[in-house]
Amino acid sequence: MELRGLSAVVTGASRGLGAALVQELARHGARVAAVARDEGALAQVVAAARREGGEVHAIVADVADKEATYAIAGSAAGLVGPIDLMIHNASTLGPVPLRGLLDTDCEDLERALSVNVVGPFRLTKALVGSMAVRGRGLVLHISSDAAVAAYPTWGAYGASKAAFDHVMKVWAEELRSFGVQFLTVDPGEMDTRMHSDAMPDADRSVLAKPGDVAKRIVRIVGRAEAFANAARVEASSAEVAS
Amino acid sequence: MKAAAWPRDDKLADRLLVVDRTMGSLADRAMGDLPEALRAGDVLVVNDSATLPASLSGVAPHGEPIELRLVGPAPGHDSTFDSARWTGVLFGEGDHRTRTEDRKAPPSVAVGDELRFGASLSAVVEGISGFSARLLTVRFSERDAALFAAIYRLGRPVQYAHVPERLPLWHVQTSYAARPWSVEEPSAGRSLTFELFARLKARGVEIATLTHAAGLSATGDAAIDERLPLAERYEIPERTVAAIERARARGGRVIAVGTSVVRALEGCFAEHGRLMAGAGVTDLRLGPSQRLHVATDLLTGIHDPGTSHFELLHAFAPADMLARAHAHAEATGYLGHELGDFALFVH
């Protein structure tokens, strides 16, 4: 996918990997609608990308808010053009420290599903139809190895990420003839706030920097055609796993 | 025609009156039958504009309640949404539940007056139309992302008295909407689901898109209404020009989904003498004397005689067929207006 002039939406854009993806996409000449709840932090991300000459716009919204769906989709397309690339990066771990399933409140599972599955589903539904009738587009889900392996205490998060991975796979099948591609990316372990919330005692020196992972992910976007539709890609190797 | 007051849950159950001008026939079908009414080699052209919640409630300088219905970015600006200057039509106290022609007149405003919409958005009047004191050019206090945020937070979809219940924003978006250029839904595509698109593609019908800013369909101000539709911007992509040329080369039909698509295609032709890719603005009004140059067929809503939508149908079928189709639709309970049933004019 040609990055220059590409119209992109990135959620969870105010910090960590999302902020780095905005920066990296803008650096390659993409026009980016950056979505996050935290207005102040998002404004800083947008200002930083603009200082480097990028075309980036801030959309302050909660992807879990049903009422915000068409405001996000419409504002994004209105600001950067019909969307070619949707990156679902926003997600919630739920309450930390993480707890086993028997100690997880039902409401916390519901919240994880709302932010990590239903929200991205709604936003995809609002954006992918336009990609499909134009015959071009890429939807990328920032997933996790917790969506594949069964790690104790990662149940709510892992189940929600696995659920959206599956939504992506079904969508890829349904839109096979429409020219829209769906990729799931496992970014690997990164030195982000989410990681320190989940594992405060981890050795940060061995964790990847979000900026480096963003570079790899943007390279994956740039050569998305090389990956099979519905593929799961490890950002660390940028090779197709399974 | 009885007006639909709410969309049907099952879009494919919406009724479809197929009017074949070659056969001189009328056939009662459902939207789910659309693919069978089209042929391999045809191209279906949709308007991919999303719908802005373009009705803003606020107050005039002396505190009088007003409603401003946005028309679009003020003329003179390019097709990108990068400006704080917009045109809009001012309404007096009340809301959509009162018929537009029965609404209270708005307070008179002067250039320089400030209209306020909640605590976070205002607009200064910069111009007043020569033919109606209700048609204004305003400059908003916000622009770009902040203006979008304010409009989506404060605005509601434009709607009319035949739909009394408030429409949520998702009920005025097509399944393939992109840029929010329209202030009313391009409703002819309202029931095109992806099941239909998949079946159309499997049948050999191409799908192509353009973007056209569908405007207000009524204001209750005679001086404005007789000029509707006002000038509207459009953009036709290169791939759509190519798809239409391919369809013509193989003898396929060019089926416009909605009058807004006809206006974009024919407006572009009128401007350039041929169909070409790019952005433009058209004030073309189609009527009985108009010859079509690009669109050959039309999927549209059910329209009543006397409306500009109905006038445009004359380009797609002779007057006696239109009268027959209208009488049939009326007698057999088709629903009219933007949430109603559909008619397909083919040859």
Interface residues (C-beta under 8 A of the other chain):
Chain A: H57 A58 I59 V60 E67 T69 Y70 A71 A73 G74 S75 A77 G78 L79 G81 P82 I83 A126 G129 S130 A132 V133 R134 G135 E174 L175 S177 F178
Chain B: V46 D48 A50 L52 F81 D144 A145 F148 A149 Y152 R153 L169 W170 Q173 T174 S175 Y176 A177 A178 R179 P180 W181 F194 F197 A198 K201 A202 I207 T209 T211 P237 R239
